[in-house]
């Protein structure tokens, strides 16, 4: 009889663990319009993450700013050609860099191998890509951009995080 109850208890624990995992997958924001993606991916991301969206138009690019339910702000910079050339973030949660960088993530990882880990904000310059990030606790910030896709009137200083 004890074996039967232990089996039931294990099944209940497994079911609870699986339920918690599935809820975490549904709530956790992942997969944003990555560097080099088309602007159409932003609308899909906004709907899936239940985020607010504001678009700010500049001369040769647009800033699509999403306010996530977690309090994090994600900005995707889109050229007139409809390509995401930069992404920045600020808030309580750091985004998944694989999702933000897309196909450029592996190049980023290869470029960071062998580098010394330092405290404070980090700036990594790779051929065609720049990554800046930092933060701790519940205050993270950063941006990544593709230097080959930057519009001529784009100022990288505009990507600095906005103070809460």
LINJOVEN-V182502 format. One record per backbone hydrogen bond with DSSP energy under -0.5 kcal/mol. NH is the residue of the N-H (numbers start at 1). CO is the residue of the C=O. Records with the same first field share a line. If there is no record, write none. Layout:
BEGIN
NH=CO, CO
END
This chain:
BEGIN
5=1
6=2
7=3
8=4
9=5
10=6
11=7
12=8
13=9
14=10
15=11
16=12
17=13
18=14
19=15
20=16
21=17
22=18
23=19
24=20
25=21
26=22
27=23
28=24
30=28
34=32
35=100
36=84
37=34
39=82
41=38
42=39
43=39
44=40
45=41
46=42
47=43
48=44
49=45
50=46, 47
51=46
52=67
54=65
56=63
57=55
58=61
62=78
63=56
64=62, 76
65=54, 63
66=64, 74
67=52
68=66, 72
69=49
71=68
73=90
74=66
75=88
76=64
77=75, 86
78=62, 76
79=83
80=60
82=79
84=37
85=77, 83
86=77
87=144
88=75
89=142
90=73
91=140
97=95
99=96
100=96
101=97
102=98
104=101
105=102
108=104
109=105
110=106
111=107
112=108, 109
113=109
115=112
122=133
124=131
125=123
126=124, 129
129=126
130=145
131=124
132=143
133=122
134=141
136=139
139=136
140=91
141=134
142=89
143=132
144=87
145=130
146=85
147=128, 145
148=128
149=146
150=146, 147
154=151
156=154
158=155
159=156
160=157
END
